[in-house]
Amino acid sequence: MRLVIVTGMSGAGKTAALKMLEDMGFYCVDNLPIPLVGKFAELVQSSSGEVSCAALGIDVRSGDELAQLEGTLNDWNNIQFPYEILFLDADDRVLVKRYKESRRSHPLAMYGRVDEGIHREREKMRFLKERADYIIDTSHLLTRELKKEINRIFVDNGKFSNMVISVL
């Protein structure tokens, strides 16, 4: 059983990543209320192999409940429940540009400035980024390049190494 929490900054590509994982055979759920995350993990684990890979999209839209996730992750660590965190990030300027292009409002900006919403989101998401097993910066990635990275991490070998070797 493999459970991946897909999280990160709004506008960094979480929805696209979840769709890619779904295409790779993962059972995906986006924006599940935080109090149900533990129950979801139990159901996946007890599915008798019917669901071997699952991905759970979690982001700042969870509101104040997001802080409860830290307790759930601590509990999972205590009982050695296997999970991985994929954190998608991007440069603030790129995120602002993406929001302007999409004409959508940032979940924490409301009627204020997008860059202020991004700053508040970074603070709320810090604990997840610190716990992340994989961090992908999508600032300069094309969709196909993101798919290649996700495929390399979650399908090809399941082991990730950031080491780059150049042979001249």
N, C-alpha and C positions, 0 to 999 in steps of 0.2 A: 504494500500500500504506500502510495506517495501522495502527500498533501502539500500543496504549494499555496502560500499566501501571496497574491499579486497585489502590490501596493505601490505607493509613490505619490509624486506630485500630480495635481490635476493638470491635464494637458500634456503629460509626458508619454502617454501611450498605453495606459493600463487596459483600456477597453480593447485596443488592437491586440495587445499581448494575450488577453483572455480568449479572444477569438482564435488566435493562432494556436493556443494550447488546446482549445476545443477541437480544432482541425487535426491535432496530433493525438486525439483520443482521450483527452482529459474531460472529466465531468466538471463543468464550470458553473459557478454561482457568483453573481455580482451583487454587491451592496446588501449582503445579508445582515440583519440586525445583530449587533455584537453579542447580546445575550444568547443568541442561537448558534454562535460559532462552535462552542463546545459540543452541543448536541449534534451539529452537522458532522463534526469530526468523529464522534462516536458512531453515527450511522454509517459513515464511510468505512470505518474500521470494521464494523460488524456486518458489512455487506457480503461476506463470504466470497470475496474475490470478484463479485459482479462489478464493483467500482474499484479498479486497481490504482487509478490516478485521478486526483481531484484538484481543482484550483479554486481558490476563494478570493474574489476581488474585494478589497477593503480600502476605503479611502476616507477623506475628511468629511464626506457627506454623512458619516455615522454620528456626527455631532459630539455631544458630551459623552456618549457611550464609548467613544474611541478609547478613552483612558482605561475602561474596563478590560480592553484587550490585553493590556500589559499583564494583568493578573492571570488571565487565561493562559498566556504564553509561559508565565512563571510556573503555573500548575503543570503544564505540559512538560516543561523541562524537569520538574521534580519527579514525574512518573515516567520520564524518558519516552514520551510520545513523539514519534518522528514527524517533523514538519520542516519546511524550508520557506524562506522569505525571499521573494524577488522584488526588489525596490527599483522602480523606474524614476529617473531624475532627468532634469534638463536645466540649463542655464536660465536664470530669471528673465533675461532679455528675450530668450527664445520663447519662454512660456507666455510672456506678455504679448509677443508678436502672434503666437498661435491663438490667443484669446481674441485679439483684435481681428484676425482673419476670420475666425468662426463666428464673431459677433455674439458670443455667449458670455454670460457673466460668471465670474469666478465664484465658487460656493461660499467663500469667506469675504468677498469684496462687497457683496450686496450692492449698494448704490455708491460705494466708495471707489477708490483706485484699485486696479488689478494688482499692481505691485505690492500694495499693502496687504491684500488678501493672500498673495503668495508668501509674503514674509510670515504672516500668522500661521499659514499652513505648514511651513518649514518647521516652526516651533512645535506644532502639534504632532508632526510626523517624525520628529527626531528619534524617538525611542525605537521606531520600526526600522529606520535607516541604520541605527547602531546595531541592531540585531540581524540585519539582512545577511543572507548567505551569498546573494548575488546582487550587485548594483550595476545597472546599465544606464549610462548617460545617453539619452536619445537626442541631445541637442543637434547633432549633425548626422543622425542616422536616417536613411531612407527606410520605408516600411519593409522592403525586402531584406535590408541589412539587419533590422531588428528580428525579423523572422529567422534569419540565419543564426543569429546569436542564441535565440530561444531554442531553436532546434539543436544547436550544439550543446547547450546546457542540459536540456531535459529529454532529448531523444537519443542523440549519438552515443554518449558515454555516461551521462549522469554525474560525472565528476568534472569539476571546474577548476581551472588553474589560470591565473592571470599572467603567467610567465609567457613572454614572447621570445622566441629564439630566431635570430637572423643568421643565415649562413651566407658568407660572402665568398 
